[in-house]
């Protein structure tokens, strides 16, 4: 077992995930070869390393998930706030009269729209949510900097 700060465990997780991606790319590229051709890699060794890296990734993700139990609400809240920002930004805020061009030679016409949320409302709500996300991220970063976990790598 190896003891490390959560912030460092997250970096290790990202490094292992990158290694898994790299190894899976090698396996995909080298898996099927023309008979008689040679491969520059030892597929057995790469395959074994790939499986070992997957096990390490599972172990570190499980340890991180257990450690994050204390702050899961903050992590989840931050995720939902990000989803809410995306929703608001994509919301149609047309309000007032708009000239619509006619299709296939038809005359243009005017439609009037009424938006519940105006663009100013969206801008204000997104700004407020971003400030909340920043505050939550600061709290999560502080937690990650002091929380220790044990990982079997």
N, C-alpha and C positions, 0 to 999 in steps of 0.2 A: 504494500500500500504506500502511496505517495501522498503527502500532505502539501496542499498549496492553497493560495488565496483564490477565491472564486474568479476574480478578474483575470488571473493567469490561466485558470482552467478554461475559461472562455476562449482565450488565445490558443491554447493547446487544442481545444475542440475544433476551432477553425482550421488549424494547421492539419489535423488529422482528416477533416472533411476534404480539404484540398488534396491530400494524398490519396484518399479514396477515389476522388474524381480523376486524378492523374492515372492511377493504376487501372481503373475501369476503362479509361481511354486506350491504354496499351492493350488490354485484353480484347477490346472490341476491334482494334486495328490488326492485331496479330493472331486472332483466333482461327481464322480459316486461311490457309495458304495453298498455293498450287503445289501439287506433289512434286518433289524434287527441288523446290525452292528452299532457301534457308531463311531462318528468322534471326534477327539480331538480339532477341531476348530469350531468356529461359522461361517459357510459359509456366512451368510448374512453380518456379520460384516467385514469379509475379503473381500467380494465382494464390499461392500460400500467403504472400505478403498482403494481398488484397483482402483475403478472409480475415487475417490477423488485424488489419486496420479497421475493418468493419466491427470486429469485437471490441477493439479499443474505443471506437466511436460510440458504440452502444453503452459501454461502461461509463465513459465520461459524460454522455448526455444524461444517463440515469442519475449520476452523482450531482450534476448541475441541477436537474429537476428537483431532487430532494432538497438541495440547499435553497432553491428558489421558493420553496413552500412558504417561507416566512414573508416573502414579498410578492407572492403570486398575484394578489389583488392589484398591486401597483402595475405589474407587468401587463395584466389583463386590461386594466383601465387604460393604460397607455395605448395598447393595441386598438381598443374600441374607439378611443379619441381619434386615432389616425384614420380609422374607417369612417368615422363621422366627418372628418375633414374632407376625405375623398368624396363622400356623398354630397356634402354642401358645395364643393367646387364644381361638381358635375351637374348640379341642379340648374334647370333653365330659369332664368330670372327676367325673361321678357316682361315688360310692363309698359303699357301705353299702346299707341297706334303704330302699326307696321304695315308697310306696303309689301305685298306678296306678288312676285312676278307670276304671270299666268303660264301654264304648261302648254306646249305645242301650239303656239300662236294665239292662245286665249289671252284676254285682257288681264292686266294686273288688277288687284283688288286690295282693299284695306281690311286688316283684322285688328281688333283691339284685344289686348291681353291684360290680365290682372294677376300679378304675382303676390303670393303671400309673403315670401321672403324676397326682398329687394337685394340688389347687389351689395348695397351698403351693409345690410343685415348679415349677409354671408361673410363679407370681409371682416366685420366685427367678431362674429362667432368663430371664424377660423383663427383670427388673431388670439382670442381668448383661449381656444383649445390648444394652440401652439405653446402658449405660456404655461398651461397646465402640463403639457407633455414635457416641456423643459424642466419643470420643477420635479415631476415624477422621475425623469431620467437622472437628475442630480441625486435624488434619494436612492435610486437603484445603483448608480455608480458608487456612492458612498458605501452601500451595503456590500457590493462586489469587492471593494477595496479592503474590507476588514473581515469578511466571512471566509473561514477556512473550510476546505472539504478534503476528504480522503478519497483517492482514486486508485483503482487497480489498473495499471497500464502494462 
